């Protein structure tokens, strides 16, 4: 009897240790009562944000009977570089769990998109030329997305011409990065994914950036290539300069991907 009691006490003790500091992010969507233009400008989102302390960002959610709208906004340079450099996948799980069965991979990420052109230092030339090429390539990269369906990651990159009713925008304006998404609650006819969100129900939203290939980064550094930097303030790759260089904590944070889940309760209808 005492032995069993001690087992229970020890189990609870270890659970408390491993769950300490863990938090569940909960949100309630607002019922959308006007048009939201998916353009990377958040004029329609005033008063709709929830602050994400660890990510130094804010997120907002709205829905109506047809669409779910999401916005993610940050002024943090490292968060911006993680999103643009390593790409971002937004997971939507109607089961309320944290399953990665349906996702939207956008932006693809400069690290994965066209690597051979990005990391050949012999072709980059002066820093001004590098910045110019990065901006040109980032614009092309932002015209593509991937849809991850239950059958696995799509091997096709879709153009941004409203694929299956999904609308996306990403814009960096004066050092503020804004991501906007509009997606049908139920899958359009002919679409390749199976999604059915019900107003008033809970859905889990995952936000995840890609991970840096540390070995590849070290190989590039040892060969004199290095990583591509970001440009001047307001540029799509973030602020330039030497902030954080030589700071182990800053470098460690830069290498850590963003991984979070939000339990979102969809609005059931217009409230008076």
C-alpha positions as CSV (number, residue, x, y, z in Angstrom):
1,X,0.0,0.0,0.0
2,X,2.8,2.4,1.0
3,X,4.8,1.4,-2.0
4,X,1.9,2.2,-4.4
5,X,1.3,5.5,-2.6
6,X,5.0,6.5,-3.0
7,X,4.8,5.6,-6.8
8,X,1.8,8.0,-7.2
9,X,3.5,10.8,-5.3
10,X,6.8,10.4,-7.3
11,X,4.8,10.3,-10.5
12,X,3.0,13.6,-9.7
13,X,6.3,15.1,-8.6
14,X,8.1,14.4,-11.9
15,X,5.0,15.5,-13.9
16,X,5.1,18.8,-12.1
17,X,8.8,19.2,-12.9
18,X,8.5,18.5,-16.6
19,X,5.4,20.6,-17.1
20,X,6.6,23.5,-15.1
21,X,7.0,26.5,-17.3
22,X,4.9,24.9,-20.1
23,X,1.8,27.0,-21.0
24,X,-1.1,26.5,-23.3
25,X,-1.9,29.5,-25.5
26,X,-5.7,29.9,-25.8
27,X,-7.5,32.4,-28.0
28,X,-11.0,33.1,-29.1
29,X,-11.7,34.3,-32.6
30,X,-13.7,37.4,-33.3
31,X,-16.7,37.3,-35.7
32,X,-15.7,39.1,-38.8
33,X,-18.2,41.8,-39.9
34,X,-16.3,43.5,-42.7
35,X,-14.0,42.7,-45.6
36,X,-10.4,41.9,-44.8
37,X,-8.0,42.5,-47.7
38,X,-5.1,40.0,-47.6
39,X,-2.3,42.4,-48.5
40,X,0.2,42.2,-45.6
41,X,-1.2,45.5,-44.1
42,X,-3.1,45.2,-40.9
43,X,-5.4,48.2,-41.0
44,X,-8.5,46.0,-40.4
45,X,-7.0,44.2,-37.4
46,X,-7.1,46.9,-34.7
47,X,-7.9,45.5,-31.3
48,X,-7.7,41.9,-32.4
49,X,-4.2,40.9,-31.3
50,X,-2.9,38.6,-28.6
51,X,0.7,39.1,-27.5
52,X,3.1,36.1,-27.7
53,X,5.8,37.0,-25.3
54,X,8.4,34.3,-26.2
55,X,8.1,35.0,-29.9
56,X,8.0,38.8,-29.5
57,X,5.0,38.8,-31.8
58,X,1.3,39.3,-31.8
59,X,-1.4,37.1,-33.5
60,X,-5.0,37.8,-34.4
61,X,-7.9,35.6,-35.5
62,X,-11.3,36.2,-37.0
63,X,-13.9,34.1,-38.8
64,X,-17.3,34.2,-40.3
65,X,-19.5,31.4,-41.6
66,X,-17.2,30.9,-44.7
67,X,-13.6,31.8,-43.9
68,X,-11.0,31.8,-41.1
69,X,-8.6,34.9,-41.1
70,X,-5.3,34.9,-39.3
71,X,-2.6,37.6,-38.9
72,X,0.9,37.3,-37.4
73,X,2.9,40.4,-36.8
74,X,6.4,41.1,-35.4
75,X,9.0,43.8,-35.2
76,X,11.7,41.4,-33.7
77,X,14.6,41.1,-36.1
78,X,15.5,37.5,-35.2
79,X,11.9,36.4,-35.6
80,X,11.7,38.0,-39.0
81,X,14.9,36.3,-40.1
82,X,13.7,33.0,-39.0
83,X,10.5,33.3,-41.0
84,X,12.1,34.7,-44.2
85,X,15.3,32.7,-44.0
86,X,13.9,29.3,-42.8
87,X,10.3,29.5,-43.9
88,X,7.1,29.1,-41.9
89,X,4.5,26.4,-41.8
90,X,1.1,27.0,-40.3
91,X,-0.7,23.8,-39.2
92,X,-4.4,23.6,-38.8
93,X,-5.8,20.7,-36.8
94,X,-9.6,20.6,-36.5
95,X,-9.4,17.6,-34.0
96,X,-8.2,20.0,-31.3
97,X,-5.0,18.0,-30.9
98,X,-1.5,19.0,-32.3
99,X,-1.4,16.8,-35.4
100,X,0.5,17.9,-38.4
101,X,-1.9,16.5,-40.9
102,X,-2.7,19.8,-42.8
103,X,-0.3,22.7,-43.2
104,X,0.5,25.7,-45.4
105,X,4.2,26.2,-46.0
106,X,4.6,29.9,-46.7
107,X,7.0,31.5,-47.1
108,X,9.1,28.6,-48.4
109,X,12.2,30.2,-46.9
110,X,15.3,31.5,-48.5
111,X,17.5,28.7,-47.0
112,X,15.5,26.0,-48.8
113,X,14.5,27.9,-51.9
114,X,17.1,27.8,-54.6
115,X,20.0,27.1,-52.4
116,X,22.6,26.8,-55.1
117,X,22.0,30.4,-56.2
118,X,21.9,31.8,-52.6
119,X,25.1,30.4,-51.3
120,X,27.8,30.6,-54.0
121,X,30.0,33.4,-52.6
122,X,32.0,33.6,-55.8
123,X,28.9,35.0,-57.6
124,X,27.7,37.6,-55.0
125,X,30.2,40.4,-55.4
126,X,29.9,43.6,-53.3
127,X,27.5,43.9,-50.4
128,X,25.3,46.2,-52.4
129,X,24.9,43.6,-55.2
130,X,24.2,40.9,-52.6
131,X,21.4,43.0,-51.1
132,X,19.9,43.7,-54.5
133,X,19.9,40.0,-55.4
134,X,18.4,39.0,-52.1
135,X,15.5,41.4,-52.6
136,X,14.9,40.2,-56.1
137,X,15.0,36.5,-55.1
138,X,12.8,37.1,-52.0
139,X,10.1,38.6,-54.2
140,X,10.1,35.5,-56.5
141,X,10.1,33.2,-53.4
142,X,7.1,34.9,-52.0
143,X,5.0,34.0,-55.1
144,X,5.2,30.3,-54.1
145,X,3.7,28.1,-51.4
146,X,3.3,24.5,-50.5
147,X,0.2,22.7,-49.2
148,X,0.8,19.8,-46.9
149,X,-2.1,17.4,-47.0
150,X,-2.8,14.0,-45.2
151,X,-1.1,12.2,-48.1
152,X,2.1,14.0,-47.3
153,X,4.0,17.1,-48.3
154,X,3.0,18.2,-51.8
155,X,5.8,18.0,-54.3
156,X,4.4,20.9,-56.2
157,X,4.8,24.6,-55.3
158,X,1.7,26.5,-56.1
159,X,1.5,30.0,-57.4
160,X,-0.1,32.7,-55.2
161,X,-3.1,33.0,-57.6
162,X,-5.6,31.9,-55.0
163,X,-4.8,28.2,-54.7
164,X,-8.0,26.3,-53.5
165,X,-9.5,29.4,-52.0
166,X,-6.4,30.1,-49.9
167,X,-5.1,33.7,-49.8
168,X,-1.8,34.7,-48.3
169,X,0.3,37.8,-48.0
170,X,3.6,38.7,-46.3
171,X,5.0,42.2,-46.2
172,X,7.9,43.9,-44.4
173,X,7.1,47.6,-43.9
174,X,9.5,49.8,-42.0
175,X,10.8,46.9,-40.0
176,X,7.4,45.4,-39.2
177,X,6.7,41.9,-40.7
178,X,3.0,41.1,-41.2
179,X,1.7,37.7,-42.3
180,X,-2.0,37.4,-43.3
181,X,-4.0,34.3,-44.2
182,X,-7.5,33.7,-45.4
183,X,-8.7,30.1,-45.7
184,X,-12.2,28.5,-46.4
185,X,-13.7,26.7,-43.3
186,X,-14.6,23.8,-45.6
187,X,-12.6,22.6,-48.5
188,X,-13.6,24.0,-52.0
189,X,-14.8,21.5,-54.6
190,X,-11.8,20.0,-56.4
191,X,-9.3,20.9,-53.7
192,X,-6.6,18.4,-52.7
193,X,-7.0,18.8,-49.0
194,X,-9.7,17.7,-46.5
195,X,-10.5,20.5,-44.0
196,X,-13.8,21.1,-42.2
197,X,-13.9,23.8,-39.5
198,X,-17.1,24.4,-37.6
199,X,-18.0,27.8,-36.2
200,X,-18.1,27.7,-32.4
201,X,-15.7,24.7,-32.2
202,X,-12.0,24.5,-31.2
203,X,-9.2,24.2,-33.6
204,X,-5.5,24.0,-32.9
205,X,-3.2,26.3,-34.9
206,X,0.5,25.5,-35.1
207,X,3.2,28.0,-36.1
208,X,6.6,26.5,-36.9
209,X,9.7,27.8,-38.7
210,X,12.2,25.6,-40.4
211,X,15.4,24.6,-38.7
212,X,18.9,25.7,-39.7
213,X,21.1,23.0,-41.0
214,X,23.9,23.7,-38.5
215,X,26.4,21.3,-40.2
216,X,25.9,23.0,-43.6
217,X,26.2,26.4,-42.0
218,X,29.6,25.3,-40.4
219,X,30.8,23.9,-43.7
220,X,30.0,27.2,-45.5
221,X,31.7,29.2,-42.7
222,X,34.8,27.1,-42.9
223,X,34.9,27.4,-46.7
224,X,34.6,31.2,-46.5
225,X,31.0,31.3,-47.7
226,X,29.1,32.2,-44.5
227,X,25.4,32.9,-44.3
228,X,23.7,35.6,-46.2
229,X,22.9,38.5,-44.1
230,X,20.0,40.8,-44.1
231,X,20.2,44.3,-45.7
232,X,19.4,47.6,-44.1
233,X,16.6,48.4,-41.8
234,X,13.2,47.7,-43.3
235,X,14.6,45.1,-45.8
236,X,12.9,41.7,-46.2
237,X,15.8,39.9,-44.5
238,X,15.8,42.2,-41.5
239,X,18.3,44.8,-40.2
240,X,21.9,44.6,-41.1
241,X,24.9,45.5,-39.0
242,X,26.7,43.6,-36.3
243,X,24.2,43.4,-33.5
244,X,24.4,40.1,-31.7
245,X,27.7,39.1,-33.3
246,X,29.9,37.3,-30.9
247,X,27.0,36.9,-28.4
248,X,26.5,33.2,-27.7
249,X,22.9,33.7,-26.4
250,X,21.9,35.7,-29.4
251,X,23.3,33.1,-31.8
252,X,21.6,30.3,-29.8
253,X,18.3,32.1,-30.0
254,X,18.7,32.6,-33.8
255,X,19.3,28.9,-34.3
256,X,16.2,27.9,-32.3
257,X,13.1,27.5,-34.5
258,X,9.7,28.9,-33.5
259,X,7.4,26.1,-32.4
260,X,4.1,26.9,-30.8
261,X,0.5,25.7,-30.7
262,X,-2.6,27.9,-30.1
263,X,-6.0,26.5,-29.0
264,X,-8.4,28.7,-31.0
265,X,-12.1,28.8,-30.3
266,X,-13.9,29.9,-33.5
267,X,-16.6,32.5,-33.1
268,X,-20.1,31.1,-33.4
269,X,-21.8,34.1,-34.9
270,X,-22.3,37.8,-34.7
271,X,-22.9,39.2,-31.1
272,X,-24.9,42.3,-30.4
